[in-house]
Amino acid sequence: MTEVESSTRRDDVAYVLPMATFLAFNWVGSQWPALYPLAYAAKTLVVALLIFYFWKHYTRIRWNYWWLGILVGIVGIFQWVGMQLFLQQHFAFFRPGEGFFVPTDAFQSPLLLYGFLAIRIIGAAMVVPVMEELFWRDYLWRSIAAPNNFKLVAVGYRDVVALLIVSGAFAVVHGNWWLTSIPWALMVGGLLWYTKSLGACIIAHGVTNLLLAGYVLIWRDWSFW
């Protein structure tokens, strides 16, 4: 193996391992509901540490068009919640099951409840956007455009196939929200296409997730979490 090939593989691991770890903890929480709070806390901490450890392997993030990221994130929460509520109202297939986690029922101690909610919000609004955008719209997008070495193409390289595949793959891992997630992913993909700014996409993702947390907490619609 050449030095270039070895470096490329390390870069691959840096992008893939945080996402794989995230999905593994999701699986643990779904298989053993009693472990969901612990799995979520562990997921947030471990993924954040992995991102920090591998940071030097990531392409430098540009934060231009941050303001457009905020606007897209705000539009995104209306699209996400509005579309999902419409689907749930009109199609039984999209209605949430009875197994979703309700923190107000799970925690008798206010300290544990608010502690978990804080971790949940931090994970959703800060850790997940960085991890997912690095994987979906940085690594996977460019890997589709240049399979042998994704770093041969720039972030935001305009590729219709990459836009569609990434949006579809994003939907696959979002469970009952798969249909709702497709237009959201296309919208953020369009943001990347227009700005070539991964930072704008991270901000959009974080804003949508933060506002979604506000929606869940205000309306107690825990199925959205």
C-alpha positions in Angstrom: 0.0 0.0 0.0 1.4 3.4 -1.0 1.5 6.3 1.4 -1.3 8.1 -0.5 -3.5 5.0 -0.3 -2.8 4.6 3.4 -3.7 8.3 4.0 -6.9 7.9 1.9 -8.0 4.9 4.0 -7.4 6.8 7.2 -9.5 9.6 5.8 -12.3 7.1 5.0 -12.2 5.8 8.6 -12.4 9.4 9.9 -15.6 10.0 8.1 -17.3 6.6 8.3 -16.5 5.6 11.9 -18.5 8.4 13.7 -21.6 7.6 11.5 -21.2 3.8 12.1 -20.9 4.4 15.8 -23.9 6.7 15.8 -26.0 4.0 14.0 -24.8 1.3 16.3 -25.9 3.2 19.4 -29.3 3.9 17.7 -29.7 0.2 17.1 -28.9 -0.6 20.8 -31.5 2.0 21.9 -34.1 0.6 19.6 -33.6 -3.0 20.6 -33.5 -2.4 24.3 -35.7 0.6 25.1 -34.6 0.6 28.7 -31.1 1.5 27.5 -32.2 4.3 25.2 -31.3 7.2 27.6 -27.8 5.7 28.3 -27.3 4.8 24.6 -28.2 8.3 23.6 -25.8 9.9 26.1 -23.0 7.5 25.1 -23.7 8.1 21.5 -23.4 11.9 21.9 -20.2 11.7 23.9 -18.4 9.0 21.8 -19.3 10.6 18.5 -18.2 14.0 19.7 -14.9 12.5 20.8 -14.4 10.7 17.5 -15.0 13.9 15.5 -12.5 15.7 17.7 -9.9 12.9 17.4 -10.2 12.7 13.6 -10.6 16.5 13.0 -7.3 16.9 11.1 -8.5 14.3 8.5 -11.5 16.4 7.5 -11.5 18.9 4.7 -11.4 22.5 6.2 -15.0 23.6 6.7 -15.9 27.0 5.2 -18.6 28.9 7.1 -19.5 31.4 4.3 -23.3 31.8 3.7 -23.9 31.1 7.3 -26.9 33.4 7.2 -28.4 31.4 4.4 -27.9 28.2 6.5 -30.0 29.8 9.2 -32.8 30.7 6.8 -32.8 27.2 5.3 -32.8 25.7 8.8 -35.9 27.7 9.7 -37.7 26.8 6.4 -36.6 23.2 7.2 -38.5 22.9 10.5 -41.7 24.0 8.9 -41.2 21.5 6.0 -40.3 18.7 8.4 -43.0 19.1 11.0 -45.7 20.2 8.6 -45.1 17.4 6.1 -44.8 14.7 8.7 -48.0 15.8 10.5 -49.8 15.8 7.2 -48.5 12.3 6.4 -49.5 11.0 9.9 -52.9 12.5 9.6 -53.7 11.0 6.1 -51.7 7.8 6.0 -51.7 5.2 8.8 -48.3 3.9 7.5 -46.6 7.1 8.8 -48.2 7.2 12.2 -45.8 6.6 15.0 -46.0 3.4 16.9 -46.3 3.1 20.6 -42.7 2.4 21.4 -41.2 5.9 21.2 -39.4 7.2 24.2 -41.2 9.6 26.6 -38.7 11.2 28.9 -41.3 12.7 31.3 -42.5 9.1 31.9 -39.1 7.5 32.1 -37.5 9.9 34.7 -39.1 10.5 38.1 -36.2 12.8 39.1 -36.3 16.3 37.7 -32.5 16.4 37.7 -32.3 13.3 35.5 -35.1 14.5 33.3 -33.5 17.9 32.6 -30.1 16.4 32.4 -31.3 14.0 29.7 -33.2 16.7 27.8 -30.0 18.9 27.8 -27.9 16.0 26.4 -30.6 15.3 23.9 -30.7 18.9 22.6 -26.9 19.3 22.6 -26.6 16.0 20.7 -29.3 16.9 18.1 -28.3 20.6 17.6 -24.5 20.4 17.8 -23.1 16.9 17.5 -25.4 15.3 14.9 -25.3 18.2 12.4 -21.5 18.1 12.3 -21.3 14.3 12.1 -24.0 13.9 9.5 -23.0 16.7 7.2 -19.4 15.5 7.2 -20.6 12.0 6.2 -23.5 12.8 3.9 -22.6 16.0 2.1 -18.9 15.9 2.4 -17.7 12.3 2.3 -20.5 10.4 0.5 -21.3 13.1 -1.9 -17.7 13.4 -3.1 -17.2 9.6 -3.0 -20.0 9.2 -5.5 -18.4 11.8 -7.7 -14.8 10.4 -7.3 -15.0 6.8 -6.0 -11.2 6.2 -6.0 -10.4 9.2 -4.0 -13.2 11.5 -2.8 -10.7 14.3 -2.1 -10.1 14.7 -5.8 -13.3 16.7 -6.1 -14.2 19.9 -4.1 -16.9 20.1 -1.5 -20.1 21.1 -3.2 -19.1 19.7 -6.5 -22.2 19.9 -8.6 -23.3 16.4 -9.4 -27.0 15.5 -9.8 -26.4 11.8 -9.2 -24.6 12.6 -5.9 -27.5 14.9 -4.8 -30.1 12.2 -5.5 -28.2 9.3 -4.0 -27.2 11.2 -0.8 -30.8 12.4 -0.3 -32.1 8.8 -0.8 -29.5 7.3 1.6 -30.3 10.0 4.1 -33.9 9.0 4.0 -33.1 5.3 4.5 -31.7 5.9 8.0 -34.5 8.2 9.1 -37.0 5.5 9.8 -40.7 6.6 9.9 -39.6 10.1 8.6 -38.1 8.7 5.4 -40.4 10.5 3.0 -40.3 13.8 5.0 -36.5 13.6 5.0 -36.1 13.4 1.2 -37.2 17.1 0.4 -35.3 18.3 3.5 -32.2 16.5 2.2 -32.7 17.9 -1.3 -33.1 21.4 0.2 -29.8 21.2 2.1 -28.2 19.5 -0.9 -29.3 22.5 -2.9 -27.8 24.8 -0.3 -24.5 23.0 -0.7 -24.8 23.1 -4.5 -25.4 26.9 -4.4 -22.9 27.9 -1.7 -20.3 25.1 -1.7 -20.2 25.7 2.0 -20.4 22.7 4.3 -20.6 25.1 7.2 -23.8 26.5 5.9 -25.2 23.0 5.7 -24.1 22.3 9.3 -25.8 25.4 10.5 -29.0 24.6 8.6 -29.0 21.1 10.0 -28.4 22.5 13.5 -31.1 25.1 13.3 -33.7 22.6 12.1 -32.8 20.2 14.9 -32.8 22.9 17.5 -36.2 24.2 16.4 -37.5 20.6 16.3 -36.4 20.2 19.9 -38.4 23.4 20.7 -41.5 21.9 18.9 -41.2 18.6 20.8 -40.8 20.3 24.2 -43.6 22.8 23.7 -46.2 20.5 22.2 -44.9 17.3 24.0 -45.0 15.5 20.7 -42.3 13.0 21.7 -42.8 10.9 18.6 -40.7 13.4 16.6 -37.7 12.6 18.7 
